[in-house]
Amino acid sequence: MVKTNPAHVLTDARARGLSWRQIVEALRALTESTSLDPQGRPWIEVAAQLAGYTTNQLRQAQRTYAAIEAFIREQDLPDHGLEWPMSNLEVISRIAKANPQRAERLLVSTSLISLRELSKLYSELKDDPNSQISAMSAGHSSARAFSENLHNALSGGQILHDLLAHDGKESTPSLKPWPGRYSFAHPDFVAAYHKDGVLRLAAFEGLRFFGDINLHAATKAAVKAAVEATFFDRYFWCLSEWTPIENLLGMRDQLGLTNVGILSTKSGIVELLSAPSGGPIPDRQNMLLQDQYLRKRLNVGADASA
């Protein structure tokens, strides 16, 4: 049996009205061994030019098709739904996250429901307090509240001065959300201050754990800090009052994260549980301070020692 060349299948796919199932399967065959063509070009870009779609459209189709395909396989459903329009499948994939049983019924049916009806159904399901989407939304709201409470607690009173500005002549640091756009670090908050006349930055990472902190959660936080903390003079893990710290302490010491401290918040009050014992190792502070975008967003001078 002659195997169809996937590049030939994709050629003028949009103009020919080729089904998304055929497009995604051809793209999968094209990229199964390597992501680059013989000329070193990404296959996804080559496929987009051949098919007449954008790379974003192809990637979205790949994600949606893979999600629906996996759902059908896990629930042992018939696969005729894979022939439906990609826009319909995108909405069904979202419905599956909110109400898997409803998505099953949709995919078992041989009748294609209109995109308008599917969108209306999804809007109803995601607002249902018993749906998984609502549960995730509640989790996001809780995470925002934790972050806001942490910011308020760190910004109030003398806590930043006590943690960072040991010299009474220095001005009290101000806490700011992390301005972003830096490849190697993304804590929640940062404070700029001076130590011995030199500009320094302190990072604050909120660790919001449910119940007892487990080894996996502690490891994830420690690995993140092992890189990020090297760019700051001080790096603080900020925990809720009920979070045990034994695993975090052990990993911090094992990894030699000498500039990492641990804070706890209770009723809007911040308590220092474990202070940093030294500076960052290795010390990459200048790398961060040389980023002009970050300096501008943090409102600090152009000179790293300013």
C-alpha positions as CSV (number, residue, x, y, z in Angstrom):
1,M,0.0,0.0,0.0
2,V,1.4,3.4,-1.0
3,K,1.7,5.8,1.9
4,T,0.4,9.3,1.1
5,N,2.9,12.1,1.4
6,P,1.6,14.3,4.2
7,A,3.1,17.4,2.5
8,H,1.0,16.6,-0.6
9,V,-2.1,16.2,1.7
10,L,-1.6,19.6,3.2
11,T,-1.0,21.5,-0.1
12,D,-3.9,23.9,-0.6
13,A,-5.8,22.2,2.2
14,R,-7.8,25.3,3.0
15,A,-8.8,26.0,-0.7
16,R,-9.8,22.3,-1.1
17,G,-11.9,22.3,2.0
18,L,-9.9,19.5,3.6
19,S,-11.3,18.3,6.9
20,W,-9.4,19.3,10.1
21,R,-9.0,15.7,11.0
22,Q,-7.0,15.1,7.8
23,I,-5.0,18.2,8.3
24,V,-4.0,17.4,11.9
25,E,-3.2,13.8,11.0
26,A,-1.1,14.9,8.1
27,L,0.7,17.5,10.3
28,R,1.3,14.8,12.9
29,A,2.8,12.5,10.3
30,L,5.0,15.3,9.0
31,T,6.4,16.1,12.5
32,E,6.5,12.7,14.1
33,S,10.3,12.2,13.5
34,T,11.6,15.8,13.6
35,S,10.3,19.3,14.0
36,L,12.4,20.7,11.2
37,D,12.3,20.0,7.4
38,P,15.5,19.1,5.5
39,Q,16.3,22.9,5.0
40,G,16.1,23.5,8.8
41,R,12.7,25.2,8.7
42,P,10.0,24.4,11.4
43,W,7.6,22.0,9.9
44,I,4.7,23.9,11.4
45,E,5.6,27.0,9.3
46,V,6.1,24.9,6.2
47,A,2.7,23.3,6.8
48,A,1.0,26.7,7.3
49,Q,2.4,27.9,3.9
50,L,1.3,24.7,2.2
51,A,-2.2,24.5,3.8
52,G,-3.1,28.2,3.7
53,Y,-3.6,28.6,7.4
54,T,-1.6,30.4,10.0
55,T,0.7,28.6,12.4
56,N,-1.5,29.6,15.3
57,Q,-4.5,28.0,13.6
58,L,-2.6,24.8,13.1
59,R,-1.3,24.7,16.7
60,Q,-4.8,25.4,18.1
61,A,-6.2,22.6,15.9
62,Q,-3.5,20.2,17.1
63,R,-4.2,21.0,20.8
64,T,-8.0,20.7,20.3
65,Y,-7.8,17.5,18.3
66,A,-5.4,15.9,20.8
67,A,-7.7,16.8,23.7
68,I,-10.8,15.5,22.0
69,E,-9.0,12.4,20.8
70,A,-7.7,11.7,24.3
71,F,-11.2,12.2,25.8
72,I,-12.8,9.8,23.3
73,R,-10.1,7.2,24.0
74,E,-10.4,7.5,27.8
75,Q,-14.2,7.3,27.8
76,D,-14.2,4.6,25.1
77,L,-16.5,6.7,22.8
78,P,-17.1,6.4,19.0
79,D,-14.7,8.7,17.1
80,H,-17.1,10.1,14.5
81,G,-16.9,13.5,16.3
82,L,-13.4,13.9,15.1
83,E,-14.8,14.8,11.7
84,W,-16.8,17.7,13.1
85,P,-15.6,21.4,12.5
86,M,-12.7,22.4,14.6
87,S,-14.7,25.4,16.1
88,N,-17.3,23.0,17.4
89,L,-14.6,20.7,18.9
90,E,-13.0,23.6,20.6
91,V,-16.2,24.4,22.5
92,I,-16.8,20.7,23.3
93,S,-13.2,20.4,24.7
94,R,-14.1,23.3,27.1
95,I,-17.4,21.6,28.0
96,A,-15.5,18.4,28.8
97,K,-13.6,20.4,31.5
98,A,-16.8,21.8,33.0
99,N,-19.0,18.7,32.7
100,P,-17.4,15.5,31.3
101,Q,-20.7,13.6,31.3
102,R,-22.3,16.3,29.1
103,A,-19.4,16.2,26.7
104,E,-19.8,12.4,26.4
105,R,-23.4,12.7,25.4
106,L,-22.5,15.3,22.8
107,L,-19.8,13.1,21.2
108,V,-21.9,9.9,21.3
109,S,-24.6,11.6,19.3
110,T,-24.5,11.4,15.6
111,S,-26.1,14.8,15.3
112,L,-23.8,17.8,15.0
113,I,-25.0,20.6,17.3
114,S,-24.5,24.1,16.0
115,L,-21.7,26.2,17.2
116,R,-24.2,28.7,18.6
117,E,-26.0,26.1,20.7
118,L,-22.7,24.7,22.0
119,S,-21.4,28.1,23.0
120,K,-24.7,28.8,24.9
121,L,-24.4,25.4,26.6
122,Y,-20.9,26.1,27.7
123,S,-21.8,29.5,29.1
124,E,-24.5,27.8,31.2
125,L,-22.2,25.0,32.4
126,K,-19.2,27.2,33.4
127,D,-21.5,29.3,35.6
128,D,-22.9,26.3,37.3
129,P,-21.5,26.3,40.9
130,N,-21.2,22.5,40.7
131,S,-19.0,22.5,37.5
132,Q,-15.3,21.8,37.5
133,I,-14.8,25.2,35.8
134,S,-16.5,27.0,38.7
135,A,-14.2,25.1,41.1
136,M,-11.2,26.2,39.2
137,S,-12.5,29.8,39.1
138,A,-12.9,29.6,42.9
139,G,-9.3,28.4,43.2
140,H,-8.1,31.4,41.1
141,S,-10.1,33.8,43.2
142,S,-8.6,32.3,46.3
143,A,-5.1,32.6,44.8
144,R,-5.8,36.3,44.1
145,A,-7.0,36.9,47.6
146,F,-3.8,35.2,49.0
147,S,-1.6,37.4,46.8
148,E,-3.5,40.6,47.8
149,N,-3.4,39.8,51.5
150,L,0.3,39.0,51.2
151,H,1.0,42.4,49.5
152,N,-1.0,44.2,52.1
153,A,0.8,42.5,54.9
154,L,4.2,43.2,53.5
155,S,3.4,46.8,52.7
156,G,2.1,47.7,56.1
157,G,4.1,48.8,59.1
158,Q,7.8,48.4,59.5
159,I,8.2,44.9,58.1
160,L,10.2,45.8,55.0
161,H,12.4,48.2,56.9
162,D,13.1,45.6,59.5
163,L,13.8,42.9,56.9
164,L,16.0,45.0,54.5
165,A,16.9,48.5,55.7
166,H,19.0,47.8,58.8
167,D,20.7,51.2,58.5
168,G,18.2,53.7,60.0
169,K,19.5,56.4,57.6
170,E,18.3,54.4,54.6
171,S,14.8,55.0,53.3
172,T,12.1,52.4,53.8
173,P,11.8,50.1,50.7
174,S,8.5,50.0,48.8
175,L,7.0,46.8,47.6
176,K,6.0,46.4,44.0
177,P,4.5,43.6,41.9
178,W,7.1,41.9,39.8
179,P,7.3,43.8,36.5
180,G,7.9,40.6,34.5
181,R,9.7,40.1,31.2
182,Y,12.8,38.5,32.6
183,S,13.6,35.0,31.5
184,F,15.2,33.6,34.7
185,A,13.1,35.0,37.5
186,H,9.5,35.7,38.2
187,P,8.7,36.1,41.9
188,D,5.4,37.7,43.1
189,F,6.8,41.0,44.5
190,V,10.1,42.9,44.6
191,A,11.5,45.7,46.8
192,A,14.4,47.9,45.9
193,Y,16.6,49.3,48.6
194,H,20.2,50.3,49.3
195,K,22.8,48.5,51.4
196,D,26.1,50.1,52.0
197,G,25.2,52.7,49.3
198,V,24.6,50.0,46.7
199,L,21.2,49.3,45.1
200,R,19.8,45.9,46.0
201,L,16.6,44.0,45.2
202,A,14.7,41.6,47.5
203,A,12.2,39.1,46.0
204,F,9.1,37.7,47.7
205,E,7.5,34.5,46.6
206,G,4.1,33.5,47.9
207,L,3.8,29.8,48.5
208,R,0.1,29.0,48.8
209,F,-0.2,25.3,49.8
210,F,-3.4,23.4,50.7
211,G,-3.1,21.3,53.9
212,D,0.3,20.0,54.9
213,I,3.1,20.9,52.6
214,N,4.2,17.7,50.8
215,L,7.6,16.8,49.5
216,H,6.6,17.5,45.9
217,A,5.5,21.0,46.6
218,A,8.6,21.8,48.6
219,T,10.8,20.4,45.9
220,K,9.1,22.5,43.3
221,A,9.5,25.7,45.4
222,A,13.2,24.9,46.2
223,V,14.1,24.2,42.5
224,K,12.5,27.5,41.5
225,A,14.4,29.4,44.2
226,A,17.7,27.7,43.4
227,V,17.8,29.7,40.2
228,E,15.7,32.8,41.0
229,A,17.4,33.6,44.4
230,T,20.8,34.1,42.7
231,F,19.5,37.3,41.1
232,F,18.5,38.9,44.4
233,D,20.2,40.1,47.5
234,R,17.4,38.6,49.6
235,Y,14.7,36.1,48.6
236,F,11.8,35.3,50.9
237,W,9.3,32.4,50.8
238,C,6.0,33.8,52.2
239,L,3.7,31.2,53.8
240,S,0.4,31.0,55.5
241,E,0.5,30.6,59.2
242,W,-0.5,27.0,59.2
243,T,2.1,25.8,56.7
244,P,4.9,23.6,58.2
245,I,8.3,24.6,57.1
246,E,10.5,21.5,57.8
247,N,10.8,20.3,54.2
248,L,11.5,23.8,52.9
249,L,14.1,24.4,55.6
250,G,15.8,21.1,54.8
251,M,15.9,21.7,51.1
252,R,17.1,25.3,51.5
253,D,20.0,24.1,53.5
254,Q,20.8,21.1,51.3
255,L,20.9,23.4,48.2
256,G,22.9,26.1,50.0
257,L,20.3,28.8,49.4
258,T,21.9,31.1,51.9
259,N,20.0,34.3,50.9
260,V,16.6,32.6,51.2
261,G,14.4,33.4,54.2
262,I,11.0,32.2,55.3
263,L,8.1,34.5,56.3
264,S,4.7,33.6,57.7
265,T,1.6,35.8,57.6
266,K,-1.1,35.7,60.3
267,S,-4.0,38.2,60.5
268,G,-2.2,40.6,58.3
269,I,1.0,40.4,60.4
270,V,4.3,39.1,58.9
271,E,6.6,37.1,61.1
272,L,10.2,36.1,60.1
273,L,10.5,32.4,60.8
274,S,14.0,31.9,59.4
275,A,16.4,34.7,58.3
276,P,18.8,34.5,55.3
277,S,22.3,33.6,56.4
278,G,24.3,35.2,53.6
279,G,24.3,36.4,50.1
280,P,23.3,34.7,46.8
281,I,25.5,31.9,45.5
282,P,26.3,32.3,42.7
283,D,25.8,36.1,42.7
284,R,23.9,37.1,39.6
285,Q,22.5,40.4,40.9
286,N,24.3,42.6,38.3
287,M,22.7,40.6,35.5
288,L,19.3,41.5,36.7
289,L,20.2,45.1,37.6
290,Q,21.5,45.7,34.1
291,D,18.1,45.0,32.6
292,Q,17.0,48.6,31.6
293,Y,13.3,47.6,31.2
294,L,13.2,46.3,34.8
295,R,15.0,49.3,36.2
296,K,12.6,51.6,34.5
297,R,9.6,49.7,35.8
298,L,11.1,49.6,39.3
299,N,11.9,53.3,39.1
300,V,15.5,53.0,39.9
301,G,18.4,54.8,38.3
302,A,20.4,53.7,35.3
303,D,23.5,53.2,37.3
304,A,23.6,49.8,39.1
305,S,25.1,51.4,42.2
306,A,22.6,54.3,42.2
